Amino acid sequence: MTRPPVEPAPAVVPAPPGRAGRGVRPARLVALLGPAFVAAIAYVDPGNVAANLTAGARFGYLLVWVLVVANVMAVLVQYLSAKLGVVTGRSLPEVLGERLSRRGRVAYWLQAEVVAMATDVAEVIGGAIALHLLFGVPLVLGGLITGVVSMVVLSVQQRRGQRVFESVVTSMLVVLTVGFCAGLFFAPPDLGALLGGLVPRLDGPESVLLAASMLGATVMPHAIYLHSSLARDRVRHDARVRQQHLLAAGAADGDAVEPGPPSTATVRRLLTATRWDVVAALVLAGGVNIAMLLLAAANLPGRAGTDSIEGAHAAIEASLGPTVAVLFGVGLLASGLASTSVGAYAGAEIMAGLLRVRVSLLARRLVTLVPAIILLATGVSPTWLLVVSQVVLSFGIPFAMVPLVRITRDAGLLGGFRNGVATQAAAWTVAAVIVALNVALLWLTFTT
C-alpha cells in the first residue's frame, strides 16, 4: 500500500477581460462526456433487474411513475456529486477526509467499506447468475469468472487511463441496454396502460414495499462517492491537456507558458458539459429500468416465480422465446461485469480519499471477490443474497447523501458555484425522501 500524492485543488479564478469565452471550446464539451455513464451503471445493476421485473410481473404498469420519479431524483444527486469534483478538484471522500479527525475518518471508512463490499457481492452474484442462465456454469465458478473478467476491465483503467476505462464501461452499458430492451420489439407494451402508469398511485402493502425498494434503493452510496472522483479526474486530465497545448505554444514562441488555474468561464463550461453528461446517462439508465418493467408488465403478468431473476428468465423464455431470453441473459451478464468493476473502483477511491492510502485496483478486486465466492458456495438463494445486499446498501445512504448536500452549499469551498436556495431546497427534499424510503424499506423487509 502506498500513500497517494496529495494534489492541490485548482483554485477557480475569474476570467481576465477578453477571455471569458476561451475556457473550453464547444468541441471539448463532447469530449468531456463519460463520467456519468460510468456512475449510471449503479442504476442498472442486478438488484435493479430483480426489482423491476417483479414490479412489472405483479402489478403491471402501476409503478412506472416510481421509476420516473426515481430518475429525476438521481439526476440531481449525481449532478451535485459531479459538481463537487469539477469545482473543487477533490472527491467527496477527499473533502470528508480533510474535515474529519483520524478516528472519524477510520469510522467513516468502515461504514463506506461495508457498503462498497455489499455492492461488490451483489454484482458478482448477478454475473454468476447470468453465466449460469446462459451456459449452465455453476454459481461458484461463475462468480470466479466474473471476478477475473472484472480484473481485466480494471487493468484497462490502470494501464490505459480513465478515458479508455469509461469507453469500455459505456460499451457494456450499451450491450445491457440492447439485452434488456430487445424484448419490447417482440412484444410492445400497451401505450394506454403505460400512460396510466405515470399517475402516482399504489395498490396495497406489497406495492408499497416494491415502490419503497425501487425508489429508496435508486441512489447508491458508491455511485455518489465515485462520480465526484470521476469528475475530478476528468478535470485534471483536461488541465494537463491545456498545459501541454500552452507549453507547446510557448515553446513555438520561445517562451514558457504556465496554464494557471481554470477560470470561472472554464468551470461554467465544464459544468454545462457535466449537466449534459448526467442527464444523458441517467435518461439511458432510467429508460432501461422502465423497459424491464414494461417487458414484465406486457408479458409476465401473474406468472409464478418471477420474484427471482432465474424465474423471470424462465418466464421470459416461455413467453417470448429463447432468442429474447438469451439477449436478456447477455444484458444481465454485461450488467454484472460492468457494475462489479465500477464497484471495485469506487471502493478504492473511498479508501484513498478517507484513509489517504491507495491500493492496487486489482488487489482490491481480489480481496473483495472472496466474500462473494464464499456466499455463493453456501448454497443460499442468490436472489435472497441480492435482497440482503440492497438492505446493507440502505444503511449507507444517509452517510453519502447528507454530507453531499451540506458540502455543495458551502460557499467557502465552492464559492459562487455553491447550491442556490432552490437547488438546496430540492436537494434536502430528495435526501429526506430517499433516507425515509430506505428506512421504510428496512422496516417493511423485516416486518412483512
LUMVEXGU-826615 format. One record per residue (C-alpha): x, y, z; residue number from 1; residue in three letters. Coordinates in steps of 0.1 Angstrom, whole numbers, padded with zeros to 4 digits, always signed. Example, Ala and Ser with C-alpha at 12.3 -4.5 7.8 and 13.67 -1.06 7.14 Angstrom:
% residues 2
     xx     yy     zz  fiza  vexmi
  +0123  -0045  +0078     1    ALA
  +0137  -0011  +0071     2    SER
//
This chain:
% residues 448
     xx     yy     zz  fiza  vexmi
  +0000  +0000  +0000     1    MET
  +0012  +0035  -0008     2    THR
  +0001  +0069  +0002     3    ARG
  -0011  +0088  -0029     4    PRO
  +0004  +0122  -0036     5    PRO
  -0018  +0150  -0024     6    VAL
  -0026  +0172  -0054     7    GLU
  -0037  +0207  -0046     8    PRO
  -0072  +0216  -0056     9    ALA
  -0071  +0240  -0086    10    PRO
  -0085  +0273  -0074    11    ALA
  -0111  +0289  -0096    12    VAL
  -0102  +0324  -0108    13    VAL
  -0122  +0350  -0126    14    PRO
  -0116  +0351  -0163    15    ALA
  -0095  +0380  -0174    16    PRO
  -0111  +0407  -0196    17    PRO
  -0115  +0395  -0232    18    GLY
  -0110  +0358  -0223    19    ARG
  -0144  +0349  -0209    20    ALA
  -0153  +0326  -0237    21    GLY
  -0119  +0309  -0241    22    ARG
  -0121  +0284  -0212    23    GLY
  -0132  +0253  -0232    24    VAL
  -0141  +0251  -0269    25    ARG
  -0175  +0237  -0277    26    PRO
  -0159  +0207  -0293    27    ALA
  -0143  +0199  -0260    28    ARG
  -0177  +0196  -0243    29    LEU
  -0184  +0164  -0262    30    VAL
  -0150  +0150  -0252    31    ALA
  -0159  +0157  -0215    32    LEU
  -0188  +0134  -0216    33    LEU
  -0183  +0100  -0199    34    GLY
  -0181  +0100  -0161    35    PRO
  -0218  +0099  -0156    36    ALA
  -0221  +0069  -0178    37    PHE
  -0198  +0050  -0155    38    VAL
  -0217  +0061  -0124    39    ALA
  -0250  +0052  -0142    40    ALA
  -0240  +0015  -0141    41    ILE
  -0251  +0016  -0105    42    ALA
  -0287  +0022  -0117    43    TYR
  -0289  -0009  -0139    44    VAL
  -0272  -0035  -0117    45    ASP
  -0286  -0070  -0110    46    PRO
  -0305  -0057  -0079    47    GLY
  -0325  -0033  -0101    48    ASN
  -0332  -0061  -0126    49    VAL
  -0349  -0082  -0099    50    ALA
  -0370  -0053  -0085    51    ALA
  -0382  -0040  -0119    52    ASN
  -0392  -0075  -0132    53    LEU
  -0410  -0083  -0100    54    THR
  -0429  -0049  -0101    55    ALA
  -0440  -0054  -0137    56    GLY
  -0450  -0091  -0133    57    ALA
  -0471  -0085  -0101    58    ARG
  -0485  -0050  -0107    59    PHE
  -0484  -0044  -0144    60    GLY
  -0478  -0008  -0153    61    TYR
  -0489  +0005  -0119    62    LEU
  -0454  +0015  -0107    63    LEU
  -0440  +0031  -0139    64    VAL
  -0442  +0065  -0121    65    TRP
  -0419  +0053  -0094    66    VAL
  -0390  +0048  -0118    67    LEU
  -0397  +0082  -0134    68    VAL
  -0396  +0100  -0100    69    VAL
  -0365  +0079  -0090    70    ALA
  -0346  +0090  -0121    71    ASN
  -0354  +0127  -0116    72    VAL
  -0340  +0125  -0081    73    MET
  -0310  +0106  -0093    74    ALA
  -0302  +0134  -0119    75    VAL
  -0300  +0160  -0091    76    LEU
  -0279  +0139  -0067    77    VAL
  -0254  +0128  -0093    78    GLN
  -0250  +0163  -0107    79    TYR
  -0242  +0176  -0072    80    LEU
  -0216  +0149  -0068    81    SER
  -0200  +0157  -0102    82    ALA
  -0202  +0194  -0095    83    LYS
  -0182  +0190  -0063    84    LEU
  -0154  +0172  -0082    85    GLY
  -0154  +0198  -0111    86    VAL
  -0154  +0229  -0089    87    VAL
  -0131  +0219  -0061    88    THR
  -0108  +0193  -0078    89    GLY
  -0115  +0169  -0050    90    ARG
  -0138  +0140  -0045    91    SER
  -0164  +0137  -0017    92    LEU
  -0142  +0112  +0002    93    PRO
  -0113  +0136  +0000    94    GLU
  -0133  +0165  +0013    95    VAL
  -0147  +0144  +0041    96    LEU
  -0112  +0131  +0049    97    GLY
  -0100  +0167  +0053    98    GLU
  -0128  +0176  +0077    99    ARG
  -0128  +0146  +0099   100    LEU
  -0104  +0136  +0127   101    SER
  -0083  +0104  +0123   102    ARG
  -0108  +0084  +0143   103    ARG
  -0137  +0099  +0124   104    GLY
  -0120  +0091  +0090   105    ARG
  -0115  +0055  +0101   106    VAL
  -0151  +0051  +0114   107    ALA
  -0165  +0067  +0082   108    TYR
  -0143  +0045  +0060   109    TRP
  -0155  +0013  +0078   110    LEU
  -0192  +0020  +0070   111    GLN
  -0184  +0031  +0035   112    ALA
  -0162  -0001  +0030   113    GLU
  -0191  -0023  +0042   114    VAL
  -0213  -0006  +0016   115    VAL
  -0188  -0010  -0011   116    ALA
  -0183  -0047  -0003   117    MET
  -0221  -0052  -0003   118    ALA
  -0222  -0037  -0037   119    THR
  -0194  -0059  -0049   120    ASP
  -0212  -0090  -0036   121    VAL
  -0244  -0082  -0054   122    ALA
  -0227  -0076  -0087   123    GLU
  -0206  -0108  -0086   124    VAL
  -0237  -0127  -0078   125    ILE
  -0255  -0111  -0107   126    GLY
  -0227  -0121  -0131   127    GLY
  -0227  -0156  -0117   128    ALA
  -0264  -0159  -0123   129    ILE
  -0261  -0147  -0158   130    ALA
  -0234  -0172  -0167   131    LEU
  -0255  -0200  -0151   132    HIS
  -0285  -0190  -0172   133    LEU
  -0266  -0187  -0204   134    LEU
  -0241  -0216  -0202   135    PHE
  -0251  -0237  -0172   136    GLY
  -0219  -0227  -0153   137    VAL
  -0221  -0235  -0116   138    PRO
  -0226  -0204  -0095   139    LEU
  -0193  -0205  -0077   140    VAL
  -0173  -0209  -0109   141    LEU
  -0195  -0182  -0125   142    GLY
  -0186  -0159  -0096   143    GLY
  -0149  -0166  -0101   144    LEU
  -0152  -0159  -0139   145    ILE
  -0170  -0126  -0132   146    THR
  -0142  -0116  -0108   147    GLY
  -0115  -0124  -0133   148    VAL
  -0131  -0106  -0161   149    VAL
  -0137  -0075  -0139   150    SER
  -0100  -0076  -0130   151    MET
  -0092  -0074  -0168   152    VAL
  -0116  -0044  -0171   153    VAL
  -0099  -0027  -0141   154    LEU
  -0065  -0034  -0156   155    SER
  -0076  -0013  -0185   156    VAL
  -0081  +0017  -0162   157    GLN
  -0047  +0012  -0146   158    GLN
  -0028  +0008  -0179   159    ARG
  -0047  +0028  -0204   160    ARG
  -0063  +0055  -0182   161    GLY
  -0097  +0067  -0173   162    GLN
  -0109  +0076  -0208   163    ARG
  -0104  +0041  -0222   164    VAL
  -0120  +0026  -0190   165    PHE
  -0150  +0049  -0195   166    GLU
  -0153  +0037  -0231   167    SER
  -0152  +0000  -0220   168    VAL
  -0178  +0005  -0193   169    VAL
  -0200  +0026  -0216   170    THR
  -0198  -0002  -0242   171    SER
  -0211  -0026  -0216   172    MET
  -0239  -0002  -0208   173    LEU
  -0249  -0002  -0245   174    VAL
  -0248  -0041  -0245   175    VAL
  -0270  -0044  -0214   176    LEU
  -0294  -0017  -0229   177    THR
  -0299  -0038  -0260   178    VAL
  -0302  -0070  -0240   179    GLY
  -0328  -0057  -0216   180    PHE
  -0348  -0037  -0242   181    CYS
  -0348  -0062  -0271   182    ALA
  -0380  -0080  -0258   183    GLY
  -0401  -0048  -0263   184    LEU
  -0396  -0051  -0301   185    PHE
  -0411  -0086  -0300   186    PHE
  -0440  -0077  -0276   187    ALA
  -0445  -0039  -0274   188    PRO
  -0463  -0025  -0243   189    PRO
  -0498  -0012  -0241   190    ASP
  -0494  +0026  -0247   191    LEU
  -0526  +0035  -0229   192    GLY
  -0517  +0014  -0199   193    ALA
  -0482  +0029  -0200   194    LEU
  -0495  +0064  -0198   195    LEU
  -0518  +0053  -0170   196    GLY
  -0488  +0041  -0151   197    GLY
  -0474  +0076  -0149   198    LEU
  -0502  +0086  -0125   199    VAL
  -0489  +0081  -0089   200    PRO
  -0509  +0055  -0070   201    ARG
  -0504  +0023  -0051   202    LEU
  -0523  -0009  -0045   203    ASP
  -0518  -0025  -0011   204    GLY
  -0489  -0032  +0012   205    PRO
  -0469  -0053  -0014   206    GLU
  -0469  -0024  -0039   207    SER
  -0457  -0001  -0011   208    VAL
  -0428  -0024  -0004   209    LEU
  -0419  -0026  -0041   210    LEU
  -0422  +0012  -0045   211    ALA
  -0400  +0017  -0015   212    ALA
  -0375  -0007  -0028   213    SER
  -0374  +0009  -0063   214    MET
  -0373  +0045  -0050   215    LEU
  -0353  +0040  -0018   216    GLY
  -0325  +0020  -0035   217    ALA
  -0322  +0042  -0065   218    THR
  -0293  +0063  -0054   219    VAL
  -0264  +0041  -0044   220    MET
  -0238  +0054  -0020   221    PRO
  -0208  +0042  -0040   222    HIS
  -0221  +0060  -0071   223    ALA
  -0221  +0093  -0052   224    ILE
  -0186  +0088  -0039   225    TYR
  -0173  +0076  -0073   226    LEU
  -0189  +0103  -0095   227    HIS
  -0171  +0131  -0077   228    SER
  -0138  +0112  -0082   229    SER
  -0145  +0106  -0119   230    LEU
  -0154  +0143  -0125   231    ALA
  -0123  +0154  -0106   232    ARG
  -0100  +0132  -0127   233    ASP
  -0116  +0144  -0159   234    ARG
  -0109  +0180  -0150   235    VAL
  -0073  +0171  -0141   236    ARG
  -0069  +0154  -0175   237    HIS
  -0083  +0184  -0193   238    ASP
  -0060  +0207  -0173   239    ALA
  -0030  +0185  -0184   240    ARG
  -0041  +0187  -0220   241    VAL
  -0044  +0225  -0217   242    ARG
  -0009  +0227  -0202   243    GLN
  +0006  +0207  -0230   244    GLN
  -0010  +0229  -0256   245    HIS
  +0001  +0261  -0238   246    LEU
  +0036  +0248  -0233   247    LEU
  +0038  +0238  -0270   248    ALA
  +0026  +0273  -0280   249    ALA
  +0052  +0288  -0256   250    GLY
  +0079  +0266  -0270   251    ALA
  +0070  +0277  -0305   252    ALA
  +0073  +0314  -0294   253    ASP
  +0104  +0307  -0274   254    GLY
  +0086  +0314  -0241   255    ASP
  +0074  +0290  -0214   256    ALA
  +0037  +0294  -0207   257    VAL
  +0020  +0284  -0175   258    GLU
  -0017  +0273  -0178   259    PRO
  -0027  +0287  -0144   260    GLY
  -0059  +0276  -0126   261    PRO
  -0092  +0272  -0146   262    PRO
  -0111  +0304  -0150   263    SER
  -0147  +0309  -0139   264    THR
  -0158  +0307  -0175   265    ALA
  -0140  +0274  -0179   266    THR
  -0156  +0259  -0149   267    VAL
  -0190  +0271  -0161   268    ARG
  -0185  +0253  -0194   269    ARG
  -0173  +0222  -0176   270    LEU
  -0205  +0222  -0155   271    LEU
  -0225  +0226  -0187   272    THR
  -0209  +0195  -0201   273    ALA
  -0214  +0178  -0168   274    THR
  -0252  +0185  -0169   275    ARG
  -0255  +0171  -0203   276    TRP
  -0234  +0141  -0192   277    ASP
  -0256  +0134  -0162   278    VAL
  -0289  +0139  -0180   279    VAL
  -0279  +0117  -0210   280    ALA
  -0265  +0089  -0188   281    ALA
  -0294  +0087  -0164   282    LEU
  -0321  +0091  -0191   283    VAL
  -0305  +0060  -0207   284    LEU
  -0303  +0041  -0174   285    ALA
  -0338  +0052  -0164   286    GLY
  -0351  +0041  -0198   287    GLY
  -0335  +0006  -0194   288    VAL
  -0352  +0002  -0160   289    ASN
  -0385  +0013  -0174   290    ILE
  -0381  -0011  -0203   291    ALA
  -0375  -0040  -0179   292    MET
  -0407  -0032  -0160   293    LEU
  -0427  -0028  -0193   294    LEU
  -0413  -0061  -0206   295    LEU
  -0426  -0079  -0175   296    ALA
  -0459  -0059  -0174   297    ALA
  -0466  -0068  -0210   298    ALA
  -0455  -0105  -0210   299    ASN
  -0453  -0118  -0174   300    LEU
  -0484  -0106  -0155   301    PRO
  -0494  -0131  -0129   302    GLY
  -0467  -0156  -0137   303    ARG
  -0453  -0176  -0107   304    ALA
  -0416  -0175  -0098   305    GLY
  -0409  -0140  -0112   306    THR
  -0397  -0128  -0078   307    ASP
  -0363  -0142  -0087   308    SER
  -0340  -0135  -0117   309    ILE
  -0339  -0171  -0126   310    GLU
  -0377  -0174  -0125   311    GLY
  -0381  -0142  -0146   312    ALA
  -0357  -0155  -0172   313    HIS
  -0376  -0188  -0174   314    ALA
  -0409  -0169  -0178   315    ALA
  -0394  -0147  -0205   316    ILE
  -0382  -0177  -0224   317    GLU
  -0416  -0194  -0221   318    ALA
  -0434  -0162  -0232   319    SER
  -0411  -0147  -0258   320    LEU
  -0388  -0175  -0269   321    GLY
  -0352  -0184  -0265   322    PRO
  -0338  -0155  -0285   323    THR
  -0352  -0129  -0262   324    VAL
  -0341  -0150  -0232   325    ALA
  -0305  -0152  -0244   326    VAL
  -0304  -0114  -0251   327    LEU
  -0318  -0109  -0216   328    PHE
  -0290  -0131  -0202   329    GLY
  -0264  -0112  -0221   330    VAL
  -0277  -0080  -0207   331    GLY
  -0276  -0094  -0172   332    LEU
  -0240  -0106  -0177   333    LEU
  -0229  -0071  -0190   334    ALA
  -0247  -0056  -0160   335    SER
  -0228  -0078  -0136   336    GLY
  -0194  -0074  -0152   337    LEU
  -0197  -0036  -0156   338    ALA
  -0211  -0029  -0121   339    SER
  -0186  -0051  -0103   340    THR
  -0158  -0033  -0120   341    SER
  -0173  +0001  -0111   342    VAL
  -0179  -0011  -0075   343    GLY
  -0143  -0021  -0070   344    ALA
  -0132  +0012  -0085   345    TYR
  -0155  +0031  -0061   346    ALA
  -0141  +0012  -0031   347    GLY
  -0105  +0021  -0040   348    ALA
  -0114  +0058  -0043   349    GLU
  -0132  +0058  -0009   350    ILE
  -0101  +0043  +0007   351    MET
  -0078  +0067  -0010   352    ALA
  -0099  +0098  +0000   353    GLY
  -0106  +0089  +0036   354    LEU
  -0075  +0070  +0047   355    LEU
  -0051  +0086  +0022   356    ARG
  -0039  +0051  +0013   357    VAL
  -0042  +0038  -0023   358    ARG
  -0041  +0001  -0031   359    VAL
  -0040  -0015  -0065   360    SER
  -0074  -0019  -0081   361    LEU
  -0065  -0055  -0090   362    LEU
  -0055  -0063  -0054   363    ALA
  -0087  -0048  -0041   364    ARG
  -0108  -0067  -0067   365    ARG
  -0092  -0099  -0055   366    LEU
  -0098  -0092  -0018   367    VAL
  -0135  -0082  -0022   368    THR
  -0141  -0112  -0045   369    LEU
  -0136  -0136  -0016   370    VAL
  -0168  -0128  +0004   371    PRO
  -0190  -0132  -0028   372    ALA
  -0175  -0166  -0036   373    ILE
  -0180  -0178  +0000   374    ILE
  -0216  -0167  +0000   375    LEU
  -0222  -0184  -0034   376    LEU
  -0206  -0216  -0020   377    ALA
  -0231  -0217  +0009   378    THR
  -0259  -0226  -0014   379    GLY
  -0281  -0198  -0002   380    VAL
  -0306  -0184  -0028   381    SER
  -0287  -0159  -0049   382    PRO
  -0318  -0137  -0052   383    THR
  -0321  -0136  -0014   384    TRP
  -0284  -0126  -0012   385    LEU
  -0292  -0097  -0036   386    LEU
  -0320  -0086  -0014   387    VAL
  -0298  -0086  +0017   388    VAL
  -0271  -0067  -0001   389    SER
  -0296  -0040  -0010   390    GLN
  -0306  -0037  +0026   391    VAL
  -0270  -0032  +0036   392    VAL
  -0267  -0005  +0010   393    LEU
  -0297  +0012  +0025   394    SER
  -0277  +0018  +0057   395    PHE
  -0251  +0037  +0038   396    GLY
  -0274  +0062  +0020   397    ILE
  -0275  +0089  +0047   398    PRO
  -0237  +0089  +0051   399    PHE
  -0233  +0098  +0015   400    ALA
  -0264  +0120  +0008   401    MET
  -0264  +0143  +0038   402    VAL
  -0227  +0153  +0036   403    PRO
  -0230  +0159  -0002   404    LEU
  -0260  +0183  +0003   405    VAL
  -0242  +0202  +0031   406    ARG
  -0209  +0204  +0013   407    ILE
  -0222  +0216  -0020   408    THR
  -0238  +0246  -0002   409    ARG
  -0205  +0256  +0014   410    ASP
  -0195  +0290  +0000   411    ALA
  -0160  +0287  +0014   412    GLY
  -0155  +0255  -0007   413    LEU
  -0175  +0261  -0039   414    LEU
  -0176  +0299  -0039   415    GLY
  -0201  +0312  -0064   416    GLY
  -0209  +0277  -0076   417    PHE
  -0225  +0266  -0043   418    ARG
  -0261  +0254  -0044   419    ASN
  -0287  +0282  -0047   420    GLY
  -0317  +0283  -0024   421    VAL
  -0339  +0265  -0048   422    ALA
  -0313  +0238  -0056   423    THR
  -0306  +0233  -0019   424    GLN
  -0342  +0230  -0010   425    ALA
  -0347  +0204  -0038   426    ALA
  -0316  +0186  -0026   427    ALA
  -0327  +0184  +0010   428    TRP
  -0361  +0172  -0001   429    THR
  -0346  +0145  -0023   430    VAL
  -0323  +0135  +0006   431    ALA
  -0351  +0133  +0030   432    ALA
  -0373  +0113  +0007   433    VAL
  -0345  +0088  -0001   434    ILE
  -0335  +0083  +0035   435    VAL
  -0371  +0080  +0046   436    ALA
  -0378  +0054  +0019   437    LEU
  -0347  +0034  +0028   438    ASN
  -0359  +0034  +0064   439    VAL
  -0393  +0022  +0052   440    ALA
  -0377  -0004  +0030   441    LEU
  -0357  -0018  +0060   442    LEU
  -0388  -0018  +0082   443    TRP
  -0410  -0035  +0056   444    LEU
  -0383  -0060  +0048   445    THR
  -0381  -0072  +0084   446    PHE
  -0418  -0070  +0093   447    THR
  -0437  -0083  +0062   448    THR
//
